[in-house]
Amino acid sequence: MSTLVTRRPRAGAASERLGARGIGGGAALVHRHPGARAAREPGSHAARVLGVFLAALLLLSTYMTANAAAAEPATTAGGGASAPAGADGTGPGAAAGDVMGDGAGGAVEPDGRGSATDAGSVEAADRAAEDGVPPALGSADSSGSLEPAAPEERTPDRYLPDSPADPWYANPPTIDPATPPGTILASRPIRPMPLRFFGVASAWQVLVRSTDSHGARQAIVATILTPKKEWTGPGSRPLVSSNYPIDSLGLDCSPSYTITHEFELPDVPTPLDQRFLDAGMAVVIPDHEGPKAAYAAGRQAGNAVLDSIRAARAFVPPGETAAPLADSKIAQVGYSGGAIAAGWAAQIQPTYAPELGEDFVGSSIGGVPADLGVLLTSMDGYLGSAGLFRAAVLGLAREYPEIYSLLNPAGDVFAHGVRNACEKELTAQGIAPMKISDLTDTENVLADERVRRVISENSMGPDPSRPSEIPAHPVQIWQGDESEPLVPGSSGGINDFWIPTWAAKRLGDRWCDKGVPVEYTPVPGEHIIAGKSGIEPAFDWIDARLRGEPPGATCRDMSGGTPARPSA
């Protein structure tokens, strides 16, 4: 049986770049451009953070009140009971998961060259309404009330994020059923916020036809950055998919929005992006959580990554006659929530985007949440991590709305109240270590067959039910590991305890058993510090793959190292 082999970064290099942050988060000063987004709630970003934070602290104290209130009959403002949800749990008249409609009577003609399309027209909104699709995802009510909704009002739409004013998000185009995944529906030039990136020759966003977890059509946004620096390696300029740890439930937390609207101090993954640009590599940044901000929905995220790569390679900027990235070699990187997207993209690429296989040279994933069931034991209810874990469960529910039926009244209040929250807000909520069972009607959520199925369908690694979903290119897994000292020259190291190190090694071992060349790179620190200490080894690994260098010691080319499996 194959065994995963460790490759350590050069001594001291990673340990010199230590820093602290939440999972995928970072210090940010937020600047909202006037008119960029309809106001959801009064006050500044700091006020929103404080409001959500206080709501989390108040949740347990209002639990009994919420349950008591829910026991009373409720009616609509007009005195009648609200219309129940459809049989599929998605609300009357809406096809589950297909926010694009059927394309009847006015589908957008795909524009492979990325020319501008009026995605936000009144006609588009009217078509969506005729197709039974709401023109804006989520409820317009942002009151943050601690009063639970009546049971018949707890439809999936109640828990979806509010739509930004940007028509690309609020009123995406109807997609013709014949439009293939990865087709560019619209494009626009952008100007990133100051200090986000340096040396960028052009920056574009593309609206791309993609696919959700269940095969339904949807539109996602991707940002394409082309550097001024020329590529000095072999072949044409390569393309790197930088999969951000979005870890959020709101649409204005997506990279396409924050890149143009928020000033953020350099942090993961910005330093990696800058390294890629400085090396002459083009970068595509997918909004891999999709139009419902479905945090932790693995297959949907993997689809979005691959379709963003397809679109970046097909994009022809105005004034040019050919796609400059059409022949690019491809690599990708992702940490934490970004590793969900990158890991899933790696394993479904052979079946979802087989045409990319010959040019796909490697995937580098770190802080890998491979098994969501494991996270129930390492993050659920624990101080610091509980906020993001609760968000991940609610993000999954947006793709699997049957999960909403498990919410108790307090869970209904919470899911509605955090529907627009971004990673920093959700991380702050970790100070309230509520467990998922506090928000549901069952003490043991794993005992529910629906929950077990959703976890299984969104956990990385080989699965007998999908035998062809195995990475077809080299993979690097980098993880906080006790074998790497926090301080150079010392003997003290620590494992990642939120996203367990042993689970990441187990994923690598399972892929090794299927013939995938996996290289395990231990880095200093637990989950927070490892996000910084892994930047250099991740860049070095991707740079080597794009320059045509073979991987180092992998599970199929062993020269010693740390076994993939944890010791018994």
MARPAKE-558404 format. One record per residue (C-alpha): z, y, x; residue number from 1. Coordinates in steps of 0.5 Angstrom, whole numbers, plus 500, padded with zeros to 3 digits. Example, Ala and Ser with C-alpha at 12.3 -4.5 7.8 and 13.67 -1.06 7.14 Angstrom:
# MARPAKE-558404
SITE / w / v / u / nr
SITE / 516 / 491 / 525 / 1 .
SITE / 514 / 498 / 527 / 2 .
This chain:
# MARPAKE-558404
SITE / w / v / u / nr
SITE / 500 / 500 / 500 / 1 .
SITE / 498 / 507 / 503 / 2 .
SITE / 504 / 512 / 505 / 3 .
SITE / 504 / 519 / 505 / 4 .
SITE / 504 / 522 / 512 / 5 .
SITE / 507 / 529 / 513 / 6 .
SITE / 504 / 534 / 517 / 7 .
SITE / 509 / 540 / 519 / 8 .
SITE / 506 / 547 / 520 / 9 .
SITE / 507 / 550 / 527 / 10 .
SITE / 514 / 551 / 529 / 11 .
SITE / 518 / 557 / 527 / 12 .
SITE / 511 / 560 / 523 / 13 .
SITE / 513 / 559 / 516 / 14 .
SITE / 521 / 560 / 517 / 15 .
SITE / 519 / 567 / 520 / 16 .
SITE / 516 / 569 / 513 / 17 .
SITE / 522 / 568 / 508 / 18 .
SITE / 523 / 572 / 502 / 19 .
SITE / 526 / 571 / 495 / 20 .
SITE / 523 / 571 / 488 / 21 .
SITE / 524 / 568 / 482 / 22 .
SITE / 519 / 562 / 480 / 23 .
SITE / 512 / 565 / 481 / 24 .
SITE / 515 / 572 / 480 / 25 .
SITE / 516 / 578 / 485 / 26 .
SITE / 519 / 585 / 485 / 27 .
SITE / 514 / 590 / 481 / 28 .
SITE / 513 / 597 / 479 / 29 .
SITE / 509 / 597 / 472 / 30 .
SITE / 504 / 603 / 471 / 31 .
SITE / 501 / 602 / 464 / 32 .
SITE / 494 / 606 / 463 / 33 .
SITE / 494 / 610 / 457 / 34 .
SITE / 491 / 607 / 452 / 35 .
SITE / 490 / 600 / 455 / 36 .
SITE / 494 / 597 / 450 / 37 .
SITE / 497 / 598 / 444 / 38 .
SITE / 504 / 599 / 444 / 39 .
SITE / 508 / 593 / 442 / 40 .
SITE / 515 / 596 / 442 / 41 .
SITE / 518 / 603 / 444 / 42 .
SITE / 521 / 604 / 451 / 43 .
SITE / 519 / 603 / 458 / 44 .
SITE / 518 / 596 / 461 / 45 .
SITE / 525 / 596 / 464 / 46 .
SITE / 527 / 597 / 457 / 47 .
SITE / 523 / 591 / 454 / 48 .
SITE / 526 / 587 / 460 / 49 .
SITE / 533 / 589 / 458 / 50 .
SITE / 532 / 587 / 451 / 51 .
SITE / 529 / 580 / 452 / 52 .
SITE / 535 / 579 / 457 / 53 .
SITE / 540 / 581 / 451 / 54 .
SITE / 537 / 577 / 446 / 55 .
SITE / 538 / 571 / 450 / 56 .
SITE / 545 / 573 / 451 / 57 .
SITE / 546 / 574 / 444 / 58 .
SITE / 542 / 567 / 442 / 59 .
SITE / 548 / 563 / 442 / 60 .
SITE / 553 / 567 / 439 / 61 .
SITE / 548 / 568 / 433 / 62 .
SITE / 546 / 561 / 432 / 63 .
SITE / 551 / 559 / 427 / 64 .
SITE / 549 / 566 / 423 / 65 .
SITE / 542 / 564 / 424 / 66 .
SITE / 543 / 557 / 421 / 67 .
SITE / 547 / 560 / 415 / 68 .
SITE / 541 / 565 / 414 / 69 .
SITE / 536 / 559 / 414 / 70 .
SITE / 540 / 555 / 408 / 71 .
SITE / 539 / 561 / 403 / 72 .
SITE / 532 / 561 / 399 / 73 .
SITE / 527 / 566 / 402 / 74 .
SITE / 521 / 569 / 399 / 75 .
SITE / 516 / 574 / 401 / 76 .
SITE / 516 / 582 / 400 / 77 .
SITE / 512 / 580 / 393 / 78 .
SITE / 517 / 575 / 391 / 79 .
SITE / 513 / 569 / 392 / 80 .
SITE / 514 / 564 / 397 / 81 .
SITE / 509 / 564 / 403 / 82 .
SITE / 503 / 560 / 403 / 83 .
SITE / 505 / 553 / 407 / 84 .
SITE / 501 / 551 / 413 / 85 .
SITE / 495 / 547 / 413 / 86 .
SITE / 496 / 539 / 414 / 87 .
SITE / 495 / 540 / 421 / 88 .
SITE / 500 / 545 / 423 / 89 .
SITE / 496 / 551 / 424 / 90 .
SITE / 496 / 555 / 418 / 91 .
SITE / 491 / 555 / 412 / 92 .
SITE / 484 / 556 / 414 / 93 .
SITE / 484 / 555 / 421 / 94 .
SITE / 482 / 549 / 425 / 95 .
SITE / 487 / 547 / 430 / 96 .
SITE / 486 / 550 / 437 / 97 .
SITE / 479 / 553 / 436 / 98 .
SITE / 480 / 560 / 436 / 99 .
SITE / 473 / 562 / 437 / 100 .
SITE / 470 / 559 / 430 / 101 .
SITE / 464 / 555 / 429 / 102 .
SITE / 459 / 560 / 431 / 103 .
SITE / 456 / 561 / 424 / 104 .
SITE / 452 / 567 / 423 / 105 .
SITE / 452 / 571 / 429 / 106 .
SITE / 454 / 567 / 435 / 107 .
SITE / 454 / 571 / 442 / 108 .
SITE / 448 / 569 / 446 / 109 .
SITE / 450 / 567 / 453 / 110 .
SITE / 448 / 571 / 459 / 111 .
SITE / 448 / 567 / 465 / 112 .
SITE / 447 / 573 / 469 / 113 .
SITE / 454 / 577 / 466 / 114 .
SITE / 451 / 583 / 463 / 115 .
SITE / 455 / 587 / 458 / 116 .
SITE / 456 / 584 / 451 / 117 .
SITE / 460 / 588 / 446 / 118 .
SITE / 465 / 583 / 445 / 119 .
SITE / 470 / 587 / 441 / 120 .
SITE / 465 / 590 / 436 / 121 .
SITE / 467 / 590 / 429 / 122 .
SITE / 462 / 585 / 427 / 123 .
SITE / 465 / 580 / 432 / 124 .
SITE / 472 / 581 / 428 / 125 .
SITE / 468 / 580 / 421 / 126 .
SITE / 465 / 574 / 424 / 127 .
SITE / 472 / 571 / 426 / 128 .
SITE / 475 / 573 / 419 / 129 .
SITE / 469 / 570 / 416 / 130 .
SITE / 470 / 563 / 420 / 131 .
SITE / 478 / 563 / 418 / 132 .
SITE / 480 / 566 / 425 / 133 .
SITE / 485 / 572 / 425 / 134 .
SITE / 482 / 577 / 429 / 135 .
SITE / 488 / 578 / 433 / 136 .
SITE / 493 / 572 / 436 / 137 .
SITE / 500 / 573 / 434 / 138 .
SITE / 504 / 577 / 429 / 139 .
SITE / 504 / 584 / 429 / 140 .
SITE / 511 / 584 / 428 / 141 .
SITE / 515 / 586 / 434 / 142 .
SITE / 522 / 588 / 431 / 143 .
SITE / 525 / 582 / 435 / 144 .
SITE / 529 / 581 / 429 / 145 .
SITE / 535 / 576 / 430 / 146 .
SITE / 534 / 573 / 422 / 147 .
SITE / 530 / 567 / 422 / 148 .
SITE / 524 / 566 / 418 / 149 .
SITE / 524 / 562 / 412 / 150 .
SITE / 521 / 554 / 413 / 151 .
SITE / 515 / 556 / 410 / 152 .
SITE / 513 / 562 / 414 / 153 .
SITE / 514 / 558 / 421 / 154 .
SITE / 507 / 557 / 422 / 155 .
SITE / 504 / 557 / 429 / 156 .
SITE / 501 / 564 / 429 / 157 .
SITE / 508 / 566 / 428 / 158 .
SITE / 510 / 564 / 435 / 159 .
SITE / 503 / 567 / 439 / 160 .
SITE / 503 / 573 / 443 / 161 .
SITE / 501 / 579 / 440 / 162 .
SITE / 494 / 581 / 442 / 163 .
SITE / 492 / 587 / 447 / 164 .
SITE / 488 / 593 / 445 / 165 .
SITE / 483 / 590 / 450 / 166 .
SITE / 477 / 587 / 445 / 167 .
SITE / 476 / 582 / 450 / 168 .
SITE / 483 / 579 / 448 / 169 .
SITE / 483 / 582 / 441 / 170 .
SITE / 477 / 580 / 438 / 171 .
SITE / 473 / 575 / 443 / 172 .
SITE / 466 / 573 / 441 / 173 .
SITE / 464 / 567 / 437 / 174 .
SITE / 461 / 562 / 441 / 175 .
SITE / 455 / 558 / 440 / 176 .
SITE / 457 / 550 / 440 / 177 .
SITE / 451 / 549 / 444 / 178 .
SITE / 454 / 554 / 450 / 179 .
SITE / 456 / 550 / 456 / 180 .
SITE / 463 / 551 / 459 / 181 .
SITE / 463 / 556 / 464 / 182 .
SITE / 458 / 560 / 461 / 183 .
SITE / 459 / 568 / 462 / 184 .
SITE / 459 / 571 / 455 / 185 .
SITE / 460 / 578 / 458 / 186 .
SITE / 462 / 582 / 465 / 187 .
SITE / 465 / 589 / 467 / 188 .
SITE / 466 / 592 / 473 / 189 .
SITE / 474 / 593 / 475 / 190 .
SITE / 478 / 597 / 480 / 191 .
SITE / 484 / 594 / 482 / 192 .
SITE / 491 / 598 / 482 / 193 .
SITE / 492 / 601 / 489 / 194 .
SITE / 495 / 597 / 495 / 195 .
SITE / 493 / 590 / 491 / 196 .
SITE / 487 / 589 / 495 / 197 .
SITE / 484 / 592 / 501 / 198 .
SITE / 477 / 591 / 504 / 199 .
SITE / 474 / 589 / 497 / 200 .
SITE / 466 / 590 / 496 / 201 .
SITE / 466 / 589 / 489 / 202 .
SITE / 471 / 587 / 483 / 203 .
SITE / 468 / 584 / 477 / 204 .
SITE / 471 / 581 / 471 / 205 .
SITE / 468 / 576 / 467 / 206 .
SITE / 469 / 573 / 460 / 207 .
SITE / 468 / 565 / 460 / 208 .
SITE / 467 / 560 / 455 / 209 .
SITE / 472 / 554 / 457 / 210 .
SITE / 475 / 549 / 453 / 211 .
SITE / 483 / 548 / 451 / 212 .
SITE / 487 / 542 / 451 / 213 .
SITE / 483 / 538 / 445 / 214 .
SITE / 476 / 540 / 447 / 215 .
SITE / 476 / 546 / 442 / 216 .
SITE / 471 / 552 / 445 / 217 .
SITE / 475 / 558 / 447 / 218 .
SITE / 474 / 564 / 452 / 219 .
SITE / 478 / 566 / 458 / 220 .
SITE / 478 / 571 / 463 / 221 .
SITE / 477 / 571 / 471 / 222 .
SITE / 477 / 576 / 476 / 223 .
SITE / 472 / 576 / 482 / 224 .
SITE / 473 / 579 / 488 / 225 .
SITE / 468 / 580 / 494 / 226 .
SITE / 470 / 582 / 501 / 227 .
SITE / 467 / 587 / 505 / 228 .
SITE / 468 / 582 / 511 / 229 .
SITE / 463 / 578 / 513 / 230 .
SITE / 464 / 570 / 513 / 231 .
SITE / 463 / 567 / 520 / 232 .
SITE / 464 / 560 / 519 / 233 .
SITE / 458 / 555 / 517 / 234 .
SITE / 454 / 556 / 511 / 235 .
SITE / 454 / 561 / 506 / 236 .
SITE / 460 / 565 / 504 / 237 .
SITE / 466 / 560 / 501 / 238 .
SITE / 469 / 561 / 494 / 239 .
SITE / 477 / 560 / 493 / 240 .
SITE / 480 / 560 / 486 / 241 .
SITE / 487 / 563 / 487 / 242 .
SITE / 491 / 560 / 481 / 243 .
SITE / 497 / 565 / 480 / 244 .
SITE / 504 / 563 / 478 / 245 .
SITE / 503 / 566 / 471 / 246 .
SITE / 509 / 563 / 468 / 247 .
SITE / 509 / 567 / 462 / 248 .
SITE / 508 / 568 / 454 / 249 .
SITE / 505 / 574 / 454 / 250 .
SITE / 497 / 576 / 454 / 251 .
SITE / 498 / 582 / 458 / 252 .
SITE / 502 / 578 / 464 / 253 .
SITE / 495 / 575 / 465 / 254 .
SITE / 492 / 577 / 472 / 255 .
SITE / 486 / 580 / 469 / 256 .
SITE / 491 / 585 / 466 / 257 .
SITE / 496 / 586 / 471 / 258 .
SITE / 491 / 587 / 477 / 259 .
SITE / 488 / 593 / 474 / 260 .
SITE / 495 / 596 / 470 / 261 .
SITE / 501 / 594 / 475 / 262 .
SITE / 503 / 596 / 482 / 263 .
SITE / 506 / 590 / 485 / 264 .
SITE / 509 / 590 / 492 / 265 .
SITE / 506 / 584 / 496 / 266 .
SITE / 508 / 578 / 494 / 267 .
SITE / 506 / 571 / 493 / 268 .
SITE / 500 / 570 / 492 / 269 .
SITE / 497 / 577 / 494 / 270 .
SITE / 498 / 575 / 501 / 271 .
SITE / 494 / 569 / 501 / 272 .
SITE / 489 / 573 / 497 / 273 .
SITE / 488 / 578 / 502 / 274 .
SITE / 488 / 573 / 508 / 275 .
SITE / 482 / 570 / 504 / 276 .
SITE / 479 / 576 / 503 / 277 .
SITE / 480 / 578 / 511 / 278 .
SITE / 477 / 572 / 513 / 279 .
SITE / 470 / 573 / 509 / 280 .
SITE / 472 / 569 / 503 / 281 .
SITE / 470 / 571 / 496 / 282 .
SITE / 476 / 570 / 491 / 283 .
SITE / 476 / 568 / 483 / 284 .
SITE / 483 / 569 / 480 / 285 .
SITE / 483 / 565 / 473 / 286 .
SITE / 487 / 567 / 467 / 287 .
SITE / 488 / 560 / 467 / 288 .
SITE / 494 / 560 / 461 / 289 .
SITE / 488 / 562 / 456 / 290 .
SITE / 488 / 566 / 450 / 291 .
SITE / 494 / 563 / 447 / 292 .
SITE / 498 / 564 / 454 / 293 .
SITE / 499 / 557 / 454 / 294 .
SITE / 504 / 556 / 460 / 295 .
SITE / 505 / 549 / 463 / 296 .
SITE / 499 / 546 / 458 / 297 .
SITE / 496 / 542 / 464 / 298 .
SITE / 489 / 540 / 462 / 299 .
SITE / 487 / 547 / 458 / 300 .
SITE / 489 / 550 / 465 / 301 .
SITE / 485 / 546 / 469 / 302 .
SITE / 479 / 547 / 465 / 303 .
SITE / 480 / 554 / 465 / 304 .
SITE / 480 / 554 / 473 / 305 .
SITE / 474 / 550 / 473 / 306 .
SITE / 470 / 554 / 468 / 307 .
SITE / 472 / 560 / 472 / 308 .
SITE / 469 / 557 / 479 / 309 .
SITE / 463 / 555 / 475 / 310 .
SITE / 462 / 563 / 472 / 311 .
SITE / 463 / 566 / 479 / 312 .
SITE / 458 / 561 / 482 / 313 .
SITE / 453 / 563 / 477 / 314 .
SITE / 455 / 571 / 477 / 315 .
SITE / 449 / 575 / 478 / 316 .
SITE / 451 / 582 / 479 / 317 .
SITE / 447 / 588 / 476 / 318 .
SITE / 442 / 590 / 481 / 319 .
SITE / 441 / 583 / 485 / 320 .
SITE / 436 / 578 / 483 / 321 .
SITE / 440 / 572 / 485 / 322 .
SITE / 448 / 569 / 485 / 323 .
SITE / 451 / 571 / 491 / 324 .
SITE / 456 / 565 / 491 / 325 .
SITE / 451 / 560 / 488 / 326 .
SITE / 451 / 555 / 494 / 327 .
SITE / 459 / 557 / 496 / 328 .
SITE / 463 / 551 / 498 / 329 .
SITE / 470 / 551 / 494 / 330 .
SITE / 477 / 551 / 495 / 331 .
SITE / 483 / 552 / 491 / 332 .
SITE / 490 / 554 / 492 / 333 .
SITE / 496 / 554 / 487 / 334 .
SITE / 504 / 555 / 487 / 335 .
SITE / 509 / 553 / 482 / 336 .
SITE / 506 / 555 / 475 / 337 .
SITE / 499 / 556 / 479 / 338 .
SITE / 500 / 549 / 482 / 339 .
SITE / 500 / 546 / 475 / 340 .
SITE / 493 / 549 / 474 / 341 .
SITE / 490 / 547 / 481 / 342 .
SITE / 493 / 540 / 481 / 343 .
SITE / 490 / 539 / 474 / 344 .
SITE / 483 / 542 / 476 / 345 .
SITE / 483 / 537 / 482 / 346 .
SITE / 484 / 531 / 478 / 347 .
SITE / 479 / 533 / 472 / 348 .
SITE / 474 / 536 / 476 / 349 .
SITE / 470 / 529 / 477 / 350 .
SITE / 470 / 528 / 469 / 351 .
SITE / 470 / 535 / 467 / 352 .
SITE / 466 / 539 / 472 / 353 .
SITE / 462 / 533 / 476 / 354 .
SITE / 457 / 538 / 479 / 355 .
SITE / 462 / 542 / 483 / 356 .
SITE / 464 / 535 / 487 / 357 .
SITE / 459 / 536 / 493 / 358 .
SITE / 462 / 543 / 494 / 359 .
SITE / 469 / 542 / 493 / 360 .
SITE / 472 / 541 / 499 / 361 .
SITE / 480 / 542 / 498 / 362 .
SITE / 486 / 543 / 494 / 363 .
SITE / 492 / 546 / 496 / 364 .
SITE / 498 / 546 / 491 / 365 .
SITE / 505 / 548 / 493 / 366 .
SITE / 512 / 547 / 489 / 367 .
SITE / 508 / 542 / 484 / 368 .
SITE / 511 / 541 / 477 / 369 .
SITE / 508 / 534 / 477 / 370 .
SITE / 512 / 531 / 472 / 371 .
SITE / 515 / 535 / 466 / 372 .
SITE / 520 / 530 / 464 / 373 .
SITE / 523 / 530 / 471 / 374 .
SITE / 524 / 538 / 470 / 375 .
SITE / 528 / 536 / 464 / 376 .
SITE / 533 / 534 / 468 / 377 .
SITE / 532 / 539 / 474 / 378 .
SITE / 531 / 545 / 470 / 379 .
SITE / 533 / 545 / 463 / 380 .
SITE / 540 / 548 / 461 / 381 .
SITE / 541 / 550 / 469 / 382 .
SITE / 543 / 557 / 471 / 383 .
SITE / 537 / 561 / 474 / 384 .
SITE / 531 / 556 / 472 / 385 .
SITE / 533 / 555 / 464 / 386 .
SITE / 529 / 561 / 462 / 387 .
SITE / 522 / 559 / 465 / 388 .
SITE / 523 / 552 / 463 / 389 .
SITE / 524 / 554 / 456 / 390 .
SITE / 518 / 558 / 456 / 391 .
SITE / 514 / 552 / 459 / 392 .
SITE / 516 / 548 / 453 / 393 .
SITE / 514 / 554 / 448 / 394 .
SITE / 507 / 555 / 452 / 395 .
SITE / 506 / 547 / 451 / 396 .
SITE / 507 / 548 / 444 / 397 .
SITE / 502 / 553 / 443 / 398 .
SITE / 497 / 547 / 445 / 399 .
SITE / 501 / 542 / 441 / 400 .
SITE / 504 / 546 / 435 / 401 .
SITE / 507 / 540 / 432 / 402 .
SITE / 513 / 541 / 437 / 403 .
SITE / 514 / 547 / 433 / 404 .
SITE / 517 / 543 / 427 / 405 .
SITE / 523 / 541 / 432 / 406 .
SITE / 526 / 548 / 432 / 407 .
SITE / 532 / 550 / 429 / 408 .
SITE / 533 / 557 / 426 / 409 .
SITE / 536 / 559 / 433 / 410 .
SITE / 530 / 556 / 436 / 411 .
SITE / 525 / 560 / 431 / 412 .
SITE / 528 / 566 / 433 / 413 .
SITE / 528 / 565 / 440 / 414 .
SITE / 521 / 563 / 440 / 415 .
SITE / 519 / 569 / 436 / 416 .
SITE / 523 / 574 / 440 / 417 .
SITE / 520 / 572 / 447 / 418 .
SITE / 513 / 571 / 445 / 419 .
SITE / 510 / 577 / 449 / 420 .
SITE / 515 / 576 / 455 / 421 .
SITE / 512 / 576 / 462 / 422 .
SITE / 515 / 572 / 468 / 423 .
SITE / 520 / 577 / 470 / 424 .
SITE / 523 / 577 / 464 / 425 .
SITE / 523 / 570 / 463 / 426 .
SITE / 526 / 569 / 470 / 427 .
SITE / 532 / 574 / 468 / 428 .
SITE / 534 / 570 / 462 / 429 .
SITE / 536 / 564 / 466 / 430 .
SITE / 542 / 567 / 466 / 431 .
SITE / 543 / 564 / 459 / 432 .
SITE / 543 / 557 / 461 / 433 .
SITE / 541 / 554 / 454 / 434 .
SITE / 538 / 547 / 453 / 435 .
SITE / 532 / 546 / 449 / 436 .
SITE / 537 / 542 / 445 / 437 .
SITE / 540 / 548 / 443 / 438 .
SITE / 534 / 550 / 440 / 439 .
SITE / 532 / 544 / 436 / 440 .
SITE / 534 / 539 / 431 / 441 .
SITE / 535 / 534 / 436 / 442 .
SITE / 540 / 533 / 441 / 443 .
SITE / 535 / 528 / 445 / 444 .
SITE / 528 / 531 / 445 / 445 .
SITE / 526 / 526 / 449 / 446 .
SITE / 527 / 521 / 444 / 447 .
SITE / 522 / 524 / 440 / 448 .
SITE / 515 / 520 / 440 / 449 .
SITE / 511 / 527 / 440 / 450 .
SITE / 515 / 530 / 445 / 451 .
SITE / 514 / 524 / 450 / 452 .
SITE / 506 / 524 / 448 / 453 .
SITE / 506 / 531 / 450 / 454 .
SITE / 509 / 530 / 456 / 455 .
SITE / 505 / 524 / 458 / 456 .
SITE / 499 / 528 / 457 / 457 .
SITE / 501 / 534 / 461 / 458 .
SITE / 504 / 530 / 467 / 459 .
SITE / 500 / 530 / 473 / 460 .
SITE / 498 / 524 / 477 / 461 .
SITE / 494 / 517 / 475 / 462 .
SITE / 494 / 515 / 468 / 463 .
SITE / 491 / 508 / 466 / 464 .
SITE / 489 / 512 / 460 / 465 .
SITE / 485 / 516 / 464 / 466 .
SITE / 483 / 512 / 470 / 467 .
SITE / 477 / 517 / 472 / 468 .
SITE / 482 / 523 / 473 / 469 .
SITE / 483 / 522 / 480 / 470 .
SITE / 482 / 528 / 485 / 471 .
SITE / 475 / 527 / 489 / 472 .
SITE / 477 / 531 / 495 / 473 .
SITE / 482 / 532 / 500 / 474 .
SITE / 489 / 535 / 497 / 475 .
SITE / 495 / 539 / 501 / 476 .
SITE / 502 / 538 / 498 / 477 .
SITE / 507 / 543 / 500 / 478 .
SITE / 514 / 543 / 498 / 479 .
SITE / 521 / 546 / 500 / 480 .
SITE / 524 / 540 / 504 / 481 .
SITE / 530 / 539 / 508 / 482 .
SITE / 526 / 536 / 514 / 483 .
SITE / 525 / 544 / 515 / 484 .
SITE / 530 / 548 / 518 / 485 .
SITE / 531 / 555 / 514 / 486 .
SITE / 533 / 558 / 521 / 487 .
SITE / 528 / 556 / 527 / 488 .
SITE / 532 / 552 / 532 / 489 .
SITE / 538 / 550 / 527 / 490 .
SITE / 539 / 543 / 523 / 491 .
SITE / 540 / 546 / 516 / 492 .
SITE / 534 / 545 / 511 / 493 .
SITE / 534 / 544 / 503 / 494 .
SITE / 530 / 541 / 498 / 495 .
SITE / 527 / 544 / 492 / 496 .
SITE / 532 / 542 / 487 / 497 .
SITE / 528 / 546 / 481 / 498 .
SITE / 522 / 542 / 482 / 499 .
SITE / 524 / 536 / 486 / 500 .
SITE / 521 / 535 / 493 / 501 .
SITE / 522 / 527 / 491 / 502 .
SITE / 517 / 528 / 485 / 503 .
SITE / 512 / 532 / 489 / 504 .
SITE / 512 / 526 / 494 / 505 .
SITE / 511 / 521 / 489 / 506 .
SITE / 505 / 525 / 486 / 507 .
SITE / 502 / 525 / 493 / 508 .
SITE / 504 / 517 / 494 / 509 .
SITE / 501 / 515 / 487 / 510 .
SITE / 494 / 519 / 489 / 511 .
SITE / 494 / 516 / 496 / 512 .
SITE / 494 / 509 / 492 / 513 .
SITE / 488 / 511 / 489 / 514 .
SITE / 484 / 513 / 495 / 515 .
SITE / 486 / 521 / 495 / 516 .
SITE / 487 / 523 / 502 / 517 .
SITE / 493 / 527 / 501 / 518 .
SITE / 497 / 531 / 507 / 519 .
SITE / 504 / 533 / 505 / 520 .
SITE / 506 / 539 / 509 / 521 .
SITE / 514 / 540 / 509 / 522 .
SITE / 516 / 548 / 509 / 523 .
SITE / 523 / 551 / 509 / 524 .
SITE / 527 / 553 / 503 / 525 .
SITE / 528 / 551 / 496 / 526 .
SITE / 523 / 553 / 491 / 527 .
SITE / 524 / 561 / 491 / 528 .
SITE / 523 / 561 / 499 / 529 .
SITE / 518 / 556 / 500 / 530 .
SITE / 513 / 560 / 496 / 531 .
SITE / 513 / 565 / 502 / 532 .
SITE / 514 / 560 / 507 / 533 .
SITE / 508 / 556 / 505 / 534 .
SITE / 503 / 561 / 505 / 535 .
SITE / 501 / 561 / 512 / 536 .
SITE / 500 / 553 / 512 / 537 .
SITE / 496 / 553 / 506 / 538 .
SITE / 492 / 559 / 508 / 539 .
SITE / 491 / 555 / 515 / 540 .
SITE / 489 / 548 / 511 / 541 .
SITE / 484 / 552 / 506 / 542 .
SITE / 481 / 555 / 512 / 543 .
SITE / 480 / 549 / 516 / 544 .
SITE / 477 / 545 / 510 / 545 .
SITE / 472 / 551 / 509 / 546 .
SITE / 470 / 551 / 516 / 547 .
SITE / 468 / 544 / 515 / 548 .
SITE / 474 / 541 / 519 / 549 .
SITE / 477 / 534 / 517 / 550 .
SITE / 484 / 534 / 514 / 551 .
SITE / 489 / 532 / 519 / 552 .
SITE / 494 / 526 / 518 / 553 .
SITE / 493 / 523 / 511 / 554 .
SITE / 496 / 517 / 507 / 555 .
SITE / 489 / 514 / 509 / 556 .
SITE / 490 / 516 / 517 / 557 .
SITE / 497 / 515 / 518 / 558 .
SITE / 501 / 517 / 525 / 559 .
SITE / 508 / 517 / 522 / 560 .
SITE / 512 / 522 / 518 / 561 .
SITE / 516 / 522 / 512 / 562 .
SITE / 515 / 517 / 507 / 563 .
SITE / 512 / 520 / 500 / 564 .
SITE / 517 / 516 / 496 / 565 .
SITE / 525 / 518 / 496 / 566 .
SITE / 530 / 514 / 499 / 567 .
SITE / 533 / 509 / 494 / 568 .
